[in-house]
Amino acid sequence: MTTLENKRVVIAGATSGIGRALVDLLAAENADVTAIGRDPKKLAALRQELPAVKAMSLDARHHEDVAAFFGKEKDIDHLVLALSGGKGAGEFRTLALTGLREAFDEKFWPQLDVLQTALPCMRPGGSITLITAISATAGLPGTSGLAAMNGALEIMVPILARELAPLRVNAVSPGVIDTPWWDQFTPDAKAGAFASYSQQILVRRVGRPEEVAATVRFILETEYINATIIGCHGGIK
Ligand SMILES: NC(=O)c1ccc[n+]([C@@H]2O[C@H](COP(=O)([O-])OP(=O)(O)OC[C@H]3O[C@@H](n4cnc5c(N)ncnc54)[C@H](OP(=O)(O)O)[C@@H]3O)[C@@H](O)[C@H]2O)c1
């Protein structure tokens, strides 16, 4: 195990939900955290609550901005890719394929662009962790588009680990987690989805962002975890 104190950690998608929970966890351990997001209010709140964290405004969909940001970075120990948009869910019969394209534009392409662009800044022996989703493998109705997008990321993980060694490359694959991602739905729809999913989850509840953050932290500190995808989903059936 390695301590995370003073380790340089860049988290893309860090102002909300899972990424923000990871910022809180690592900042408490005195890691050197850079948190990337877009919303000025969330960035301002982060700066106020955790002044030691570098809160950076960056839209990861724009390659020029990503390149400019990493052009000034170096010696990153750990990169975590936690960003996504909210599109791509729904029964395939009526799934808007334009929405699925947007979902790829909001998660698949930005995660890969950040990952590729950051490579020259990574310390050998560091790690890259993607946040994917259990939809990639769970076979849940209504998630074929999300499965395609997250599965496309997950299938790359062992290959990237081999190509990029001694960097470690892993993914954490969350189940249903109570984060602001779900605020795109009405309160009733969100409550209904959580109740329904809770029946399919062996621990009978949806997850907390802190639980996924703890899973990511375990990967960062454990040098022997590599080329793998770790679920954090309560045993979804
Ligand atoms: N919540 C779940 O049930 C669940 C389940 C499975 C997988 N996941 C995955 O877990 C990851 C985190 O999700 P979450 O639930 O924590 O979502 P969230 O609360 O909506 O947080 C998403 C974060 O990503 C940032 N972000 C989005 N697009 C960005 C962009 N183009 N450039 C920079 N930052 C961007 C957002 O910042 P701004 O708001 O400032 O733009 C925010 O900080 C995602 O990959 C998601 O697909 C979530």
The ligand as a Tripos MOL2 file, in Angstrom:
@<TRIPOS>MOLECULE
LIG
   48    52     1     0     0
SMALL
NO_CHARGES

@<TRIPOS>ATOM
      1 N1        -24.9730    8.1900  -10.3040 N.am      1 LIG1
      2 C1        -25.1260    6.9700  -10.7870 C.2       1 LIG1
      3 O1        -26.1310    6.2800  -10.5210 O.2       1 LIG1
      4 C2        -24.0570    6.3870  -11.6900 C.ar      1 LIG1
      5 C3        -24.1850    5.0340  -12.0400 C.ar      1 LIG1
      6 C4        -23.2250    4.4590  -12.8380 C.ar      1 LIG1
      7 C5        -22.1750    5.2130  -13.3210 C.ar      1 LIG1
      8 N2        -22.0790    6.5110  -12.9820 N.ar      1 LIG1
      9 C6        -20.9420    7.2660  -13.5280 C.3       1 LIG1
     10 O2        -20.2240    7.8550  -12.4860 O.3       1 LIG1
     11 C7        -19.5690    9.0380  -12.9900 C.3       1 LIG1
     12 C8        -19.8980   10.1940  -12.0560 C.3       1 LIG1
     13 O3        -21.2990   10.3660  -12.0750 O.3       1 LIG1
     14 P1        -22.0910   11.1530  -10.9350 P.3       1 LIG1
     15 O4        -23.2890   10.3660  -10.6550 O.co2     1 LIG1
     16 O5        -21.1650   11.5200   -9.8540 O.co2     1 LIG1
     17 O6        -22.5280   12.4280  -11.7980 O.3       1 LIG1
     18 P2        -22.6960   13.9650  -11.4240 P.3       1 LIG1
     19 O7        -23.0760   14.1270   -9.9900 O.co2     1 LIG1
     20 O8        -23.5920   14.5090  -12.4730 O.co2     1 LIG1
     21 O9        -21.2250   14.5640  -11.6040 O.3       1 LIG1
     22 C9        -20.6630   14.6550  -12.8750 C.3       1 LIG1
     23 C10       -19.4160   15.5200  -12.7690 C.3       1 LIG1
     24 O10       -18.8040   15.5740  -14.0720 O.3       1 LIG1
     25 C11       -18.5670   16.9440  -14.4020 C.3       1 LIG1
     26 N3        -18.6020   17.0610  -15.8550 N.ar      1 LIG1
     27 C12       -19.5490   16.6080  -16.6880 C.ar      1 LIG1
     28 N4        -19.2290   16.8910  -17.9510 N.ar      1 LIG1
     29 C13       -18.0430   17.5570  -17.9140 C.ar      1 LIG1
     30 C14       -17.2110   18.1210  -18.8870 C.ar      1 LIG1
     31 N5        -17.5240   18.0750  -20.1820 N.pl3     1 LIG1
     32 N6        -16.0640   18.7140  -18.4910 N.ar      1 LIG1
     33 C15       -15.7250   18.7720  -17.1990 C.ar      1 LIG1
     34 N7        -16.4870   18.2610  -16.2070 N.ar      1 LIG1
     35 C16       -17.6340   17.6620  -16.5770 C.ar      1 LIG1
     36 C17       -19.6610   17.7010  -13.6820 C.3       1 LIG1
     37 O11       -19.2650   19.0300  -13.4960 O.3       1 LIG1
     38 P3        -20.2080   20.2830  -13.8810 P.3       1 LIG1
     39 O12       -21.5560   20.0220  -13.3150 O.co2     1 LIG1
     40 O13       -19.4720   21.4180  -13.2340 O.co2     1 LIG1
     41 O14       -20.1800   20.3290  -15.3660 O.co2     1 LIG1
     42 C18       -19.7010   16.9470  -12.3550 C.3       1 LIG1
     43 O15       -18.6530   17.3930  -11.5190 O.3       1 LIG1
     44 C19       -20.0980    9.2520  -14.4220 C.3       1 LIG1
     45 O16       -19.1720    8.7620  -15.3430 O.3       1 LIG1
     46 C20       -21.3620    8.3980  -14.4420 C.3       1 LIG1
     47 O17       -21.6620    7.9350  -15.7370 O.3       1 LIG1
     48 C21       -22.9930    7.1390  -12.1790 C.ar      1 LIG1
@<TRIPOS>BOND
     1     1     2 1
     2     2     3 2
     3     2     4 1
     4     4     5 ar
     5     4    48 ar
     6     5     6 ar
     7     6     7 ar
     8     7     8 ar
     9     8     9 1
    10     8    48 ar
    11     9    10 1
    12     9    46 1
    13    10    11 1
    14    11    12 1
    15    11    44 1
    16    12    13 1
    17    13    14 1
    18    14    15 2
    19    14    16 1
    20    14    17 1
    21    17    18 1
    22    18    19 2
    23    18    20 1
    24    18    21 1
    25    21    22 1
    26    22    23 1
    27    23    24 1
    28    23    42 1
    29    24    25 1
    30    25    26 1
    31    25    36 1
    32    26    27 ar
    33    26    35 ar
    34    27    28 ar
    35    28    29 ar
    36    29    30 ar
    37    29    35 ar
    38    30    31 1
    39    30    32 ar
    40    32    33 ar
    41    33    34 ar
    42    34    35 ar
    43    36    37 1
    44    36    42 1
    45    37    38 1
    46    38    39 2
    47    38    40 1
    48    38    41 1
    49    42    43 1
    50    44    45 1
    51    44    46 1
    52    46    47 1
@<TRIPOS>SUBSTRUCTURE
     1 LIG1         1 GROUP 0 **** ****
